[in-house]
């Protein structure tokens, strides 16, 4: 029996390789928020030498593609 709403994602789901350390400030990897553009693109200024699968370059800037990090910013502005 097929459950409604439960499907395989159309592409592989990225998993955080830092165990969501930026959310707990466990490591010094919290990106500084630069701008939340169009209520959907979270531009950030990452710490030097940060390796994060969710940090995406866009020209000379970076945006965060972490759904969890974006949700936290949308709800609490941090």
C-alpha positions as CSV (number, residue, x, y, z in Angstrom):
1,X,0.0,0.0,0.0
2,X,1.4,3.4,-1.0
3,X,1.3,6.2,1.6
4,X,0.2,9.5,0.4
5,X,2.9,12.2,0.5
6,X,5.8,9.7,1.0
7,X,8.0,9.6,-2.1
8,X,11.6,9.2,-2.9
9,X,13.2,12.6,-3.5
10,X,13.9,13.4,-7.1
11,X,17.6,14.0,-6.3
12,X,19.9,12.9,-3.5
13,X,19.4,14.7,-0.3
14,X,22.5,16.5,1.0
15,X,23.5,15.7,4.5
16,X,25.5,18.1,6.7
17,X,29.1,16.9,7.1
18,X,29.6,19.1,10.1
19,X,26.7,17.5,12.1
20,X,24.7,20.8,12.0
21,X,27.5,22.5,14.1
22,X,26.5,25.9,12.8
23,X,23.1,25.5,14.6
24,X,24.7,24.8,17.9
25,X,27.8,27.0,17.5
26,X,29.8,23.9,18.4
27,X,32.5,24.9,15.9
28,X,33.3,28.3,14.7
29,X,31.3,27.8,11.5
30,X,28.3,30.1,11.9
31,X,28.0,32.2,8.8
32,X,27.2,35.9,9.2
33,X,23.9,36.8,7.6
34,X,24.3,39.4,4.8
35,X,20.9,39.5,3.3
36,X,17.6,37.5,2.9
37,X,16.7,38.3,-0.7
38,X,13.2,37.8,-2.0
39,X,12.2,36.0,1.2
40,X,14.0,32.9,0.0
41,X,17.7,33.4,-0.6
42,X,19.9,33.6,2.5
43,X,23.2,35.4,1.5
44,X,26.0,34.7,4.0
45,X,29.5,35.7,4.8
46,X,31.2,32.4,5.8
47,X,34.2,32.1,8.2
48,X,37.5,31.6,6.5
49,X,38.2,28.0,5.3
50,X,34.7,26.8,6.0
51,X,33.8,23.5,4.3
52,X,30.1,23.2,4.1
53,X,28.0,21.3,1.5
54,X,25.2,23.9,1.8
55,X,27.4,27.0,1.1
56,X,26.9,27.9,-2.6
57,X,29.0,30.5,-4.5
58,X,27.1,33.1,-6.5
59,X,29.5,35.4,-8.2
60,X,31.7,36.8,-5.4
61,X,29.0,36.1,-2.8
62,X,27.7,32.9,-1.1
63,X,24.3,31.8,-0.2
64,X,23.2,29.1,2.3
65,X,21.2,26.2,0.8
66,X,20.5,24.5,4.2
67,X,16.8,24.2,4.6
68,X,17.2,24.0,8.4
69,X,19.3,27.2,8.5
70,X,16.9,29.0,6.3
71,X,13.9,28.0,8.4
72,X,15.7,29.3,11.5
73,X,16.3,32.6,9.9
74,X,12.8,32.9,8.6
75,X,11.2,32.1,12.0
76,X,13.6,33.9,14.4
77,X,15.7,36.2,12.2
78,X,19.0,34.8,13.5
